[in-house]
Amino acid sequence: MFLSMLVKAELLHDIILIPDKYGSRMVNANFLKKIMVVGERNQLQNLTQYVDLAEKSSKTLIEMLSIEDGKKVQLNAIIRDIEKKGDDITISMKDQITGGAISSNLMDNLITLVETCDDLLDKSYFVSREIKRVHENTHRFDDWTRDFLRRGYDVCIRILQNNLEALDQVRHLLEAKDFQEMGEARTLIQKLEEKVDDLKDNLIDEIYNSADSLPYIIFVHLTELVHKLDDMLDDCEDIGDLVHTISVSITR
């Protein structure tokens, strides 16, 4: 019954089985563009907006990690602005979700999905601030420490490159036409997350092996960075699980 309240009648037959005059059939499940309808004039913004912003943040982080000059401060400001745009989208989407006639279970999953997408941008901003803070203090470190930091950043760049691939699969998830496409995207995200786990673990091992020689601030900095970047891949996995859960609930 909640689906009839969630979407207008003329859209309903496009996403679920209709046993009436239309004939019992399943049209493609491009649901995330159609279930996000609470009324004719109140359509939720497409979640792929988050993917666009997260991709821009990840590319900017890669640039921050690749350079050594004061431009890091400017790049941090760009990521801060992206995070603020994400917050505006989140507020708008939550208002539309909670303001519509949606069942409580579906509403909870939709809100969690929006929050998880927003969390990608929050984590990117956290990482950018940490990079900026350490950059402003690199003059305090010796050449060996700065070289170790650069090598750690190289691993972080590789993680972010995998994150960009995962975000591309998130986009495929949100635009999937059927469960097979969705399943393929989720599988690829899982493989990327496992690859990043290996990169993370290897870097942490190297950090701990060098703990006696590393300044405490660099030890903590690199450890926090690699964990936070790994969490971004976990978010992509969580988004895949939530999209699957939502799609099953509206097509059963």
C-alpha positions as CSV (number, residue, x, y, z in Angstrom):
1,M,0.0,0.0,0.0
2,F,2.8,2.4,0.8
3,L,4.0,2.4,-2.8
4,S,0.7,3.9,-4.0
5,M,1.3,6.7,-1.6
6,L,5.0,7.0,-2.6
7,V,4.4,7.5,-6.3
8,K,1.7,8.8,-8.5
9,A,-0.5,6.2,-10.2
10,E,0.9,7.0,-13.6
11,L,4.4,6.2,-12.4
12,L,3.6,3.1,-10.4
13,H,3.4,0.7,-13.3
14,D,7.0,1.6,-14.3
15,I,8.6,0.2,-11.2
16,I,6.5,-2.8,-9.9
17,L,4.2,-5.6,-11.1
18,I,0.8,-4.3,-12.0
19,P,-1.9,-6.9,-12.2
20,D,-4.7,-4.6,-13.5
21,K,-5.5,-3.3,-17.0
22,Y,-1.8,-2.7,-17.8
23,G,-1.2,-6.5,-17.6
24,S,1.1,-8.1,-15.0
25,R,4.6,-7.1,-16.0
26,M,7.9,-5.8,-14.7
27,V,9.3,-2.8,-16.4
28,N,12.9,-1.9,-15.9
29,A,13.8,-1.1,-12.3
30,N,15.4,2.3,-12.8
31,F,13.8,3.0,-9.5
32,L,16.1,5.6,-7.9
33,K,14.9,8.1,-10.5
34,K,11.2,7.1,-10.1
35,I,10.7,6.2,-6.4
36,M,12.1,9.6,-5.4
37,V,8.7,11.1,-6.2
38,V,6.5,12.3,-3.4
39,G,4.3,14.4,-5.7
40,E,4.2,15.8,-9.2
41,R,6.0,19.0,-8.1
42,N,8.2,17.6,-5.3
43,Q,10.8,15.3,-6.8
44,L,13.9,14.5,-4.8
45,Q,17.2,15.5,-6.3
46,N,19.1,12.7,-8.0
47,L,21.6,11.0,-5.7
48,T,24.2,11.0,-8.5
49,Q,24.8,14.7,-7.4
50,Y,26.7,13.2,-4.5
51,V,28.8,11.1,-6.9
52,D,29.7,14.2,-8.9
53,L,30.8,16.1,-5.8
54,A,32.7,13.1,-4.3
55,E,34.6,12.6,-7.6
56,K,35.6,16.2,-7.6
57,S,36.7,16.0,-3.9
58,S,38.7,12.8,-4.6
59,K,40.5,14.4,-7.6
60,T,41.2,17.5,-5.6
61,L,42.6,15.4,-2.7
62,I,44.9,13.6,-5.2
63,E,46.2,17.0,-6.3
64,M,46.7,18.0,-2.7
65,L,48.7,14.9,-2.0
66,S,50.8,15.4,-5.2
67,I,52.1,18.9,-4.6
68,E,54.3,20.4,-2.0
69,D,53.5,24.2,-2.3
70,G,51.0,26.5,-0.7
71,K,48.3,25.6,-3.2
72,K,47.3,23.0,-0.7
73,V,45.5,25.7,1.3
74,Q,43.5,26.7,-1.8
75,L,42.6,23.1,-2.6
76,N,41.4,22.6,0.9
77,A,39.0,25.5,0.5
78,I,37.6,23.9,-2.7
79,I,36.9,20.7,-0.8
80,R,35.3,22.7,2.0
81,D,32.9,24.3,-0.5
82,I,32.1,20.9,-2.0
83,E,31.3,19.6,1.5
84,K,29.0,22.6,2.1
85,K,27.1,21.9,-1.2
86,G,26.7,18.3,0.0
87,D,25.1,19.6,3.2
88,D,22.7,21.7,1.3
89,I,21.6,18.7,-0.8
90,T,21.3,16.6,2.2
91,I,19.0,19.0,4.0
92,S,16.8,19.4,0.9
93,M,16.5,15.7,0.4
94,K,15.8,14.9,4.0
95,D,13.0,17.5,4.0
96,Q,11.4,16.0,0.9
97,I,11.7,12.4,2.2
98,T,10.2,13.2,5.6
99,G,7.6,15.4,4.1
100,G,6.1,12.7,1.9
101,A,3.8,9.8,2.5
102,I,6.5,7.1,2.7
103,S,6.4,4.0,4.9
104,S,8.7,4.2,8.0
105,N,11.0,1.4,6.9
106,L,11.5,2.9,3.4
107,M,11.9,6.3,4.9
108,D,14.6,5.1,7.3
109,N,16.6,3.4,4.5
110,L,16.3,6.5,2.2
111,I,17.6,8.8,5.0
112,T,20.4,6.4,5.8
113,L,21.3,6.3,2.1
114,V,21.4,10.1,1.8
115,E,23.5,10.3,5.0
116,T,26.0,7.7,3.7
117,C,26.4,9.6,0.4
118,D,26.9,12.9,2.4
119,D,29.5,11.1,4.6
120,L,31.7,10.6,1.6
121,L,32.0,14.4,1.3
122,D,32.5,14.8,5.1
123,K,35.4,12.3,5.0
124,S,37.0,14.1,2.1
125,Y,36.9,17.4,3.9
126,F,38.4,15.8,7.0
127,V,41.3,14.4,5.0
128,S,41.9,17.7,3.2
129,R,42.1,19.6,6.6
130,E,44.6,17.1,7.9
131,I,46.8,17.4,4.8
132,K,46.7,21.2,5.1
133,R,47.6,21.2,8.8
134,V,50.6,18.9,8.3
135,H,51.7,21.0,5.3
136,E,51.8,24.1,7.4
137,N,54.2,22.3,9.7
138,T,56.5,20.4,7.3
139,H,59.3,22.8,8.0
140,R,59.7,21.2,11.4
141,F,60.6,17.8,10.0
142,D,63.9,16.5,8.6
143,D,64.4,15.2,5.1
144,W,63.9,11.5,6.0
145,T,60.6,12.3,7.6
146,R,59.4,14.4,4.6
147,D,60.4,11.6,2.3
148,F,58.5,9.0,4.4
149,L,55.5,11.4,4.3
150,R,55.7,11.6,0.5
151,R,55.8,7.8,0.2
152,G,52.8,7.5,2.5
153,Y,51.0,10.1,0.4
154,D,51.7,8.0,-2.8
155,V,49.8,5.1,-1.2
156,C,47.0,7.5,-0.3
157,I,46.8,8.6,-4.0
158,R,46.5,5.0,-5.1
159,I,43.7,4.5,-2.6
160,L,41.9,7.6,-4.0
161,Q,42.3,6.3,-7.5
162,N,40.5,3.1,-6.4
163,N,37.9,5.3,-4.8
164,L,37.3,7.1,-8.1
165,E,36.6,3.7,-9.7
166,A,34.3,2.7,-6.8
167,L,32.4,6.0,-7.2
168,D,31.9,5.2,-10.9
169,Q,30.3,1.9,-9.9
170,V,28.1,3.8,-7.4
171,R,26.9,5.8,-10.3
172,H,26.1,2.6,-12.2
173,L,24.2,1.4,-9.1
174,L,22.1,4.5,-9.0
175,E,21.3,4.3,-12.7
176,A,20.9,0.5,-12.9
177,K,18.1,-0.8,-15.1
178,D,17.9,-4.2,-13.4
179,F,19.2,-6.3,-10.5
180,Q,21.9,-7.9,-12.7
181,E,23.6,-4.5,-13.4
182,M,23.3,-3.6,-9.7
183,G,24.9,-6.9,-8.7
184,E,27.8,-6.4,-11.1
185,A,28.5,-2.9,-9.7
186,R,28.3,-4.1,-6.1
187,T,30.8,-6.9,-6.9
188,L,33.2,-4.5,-8.4
189,I,33.0,-2.2,-5.5
190,Q,33.7,-5.1,-3.1
191,K,36.8,-6.0,-5.1
192,L,38.1,-2.5,-5.0
193,E,37.5,-2.3,-1.3
194,E,39.5,-5.5,-0.8
195,K,42.3,-4.1,-2.9
196,V,42.3,-0.9,-0.8
197,D,42.3,-3.0,2.4
198,D,45.7,-4.4,1.3
199,L,47.1,-1.0,0.5
200,K,46.0,0.3,3.9
201,D,47.4,-2.7,5.8
202,N,50.7,-2.5,4.0
203,L,51.1,1.2,4.8
204,I,50.1,0.8,8.4
205,D,52.7,-2.0,8.7
206,E,55.4,0.3,7.3
207,I,54.3,3.1,9.6
208,Y,54.5,0.9,12.7
209,N,57.9,-0.6,11.6
210,S,59.2,3.0,11.4
211,A,57.5,4.2,14.6
212,D,60.8,4.7,16.5
213,S,62.1,7.1,13.9
214,L,58.8,8.9,12.9
215,P,57.6,12.1,14.7
216,Y,54.4,11.3,16.6
217,I,52.5,13.8,14.5
218,I,53.4,12.0,11.2
219,F,52.6,8.6,12.7
220,V,49.1,9.8,13.7
221,H,48.6,11.8,10.5
222,L,49.3,8.9,8.1
223,T,47.4,6.4,10.2
224,E,44.3,8.5,10.4
225,L,44.5,9.4,6.7
226,V,44.7,5.8,5.5
227,H,41.9,4.7,7.8
228,K,39.7,7.6,6.7
229,L,40.3,6.9,3.0
230,D,39.6,3.2,3.5
231,D,36.3,4.2,5.2
232,M,35.3,6.0,2.0
233,L,35.4,2.7,0.1
234,D,33.3,1.2,2.9
235,D,30.8,4.0,2.3
236,C,30.6,3.0,-1.3
237,E,29.9,-0.6,-0.3
238,D,27.2,0.5,2.2
239,I,25.6,2.6,-0.5
240,G,25.4,-0.5,-2.7
241,D,23.8,-2.5,0.1
242,L,21.2,0.2,0.8
243,V,20.3,0.7,-2.8
244,H,19.8,-3.1,-3.1
245,T,17.6,-3.1,0.1
246,I,15.5,-0.2,-1.2
247,S,15.0,-1.7,-4.6
248,V,13.9,-5.1,-3.2
249,S,11.4,-3.4,-0.9
250,I,9.8,-1.5,-3.7
251,T,9.7,-4.3,-6.3
252,R,8.6,-7.2,-4.1
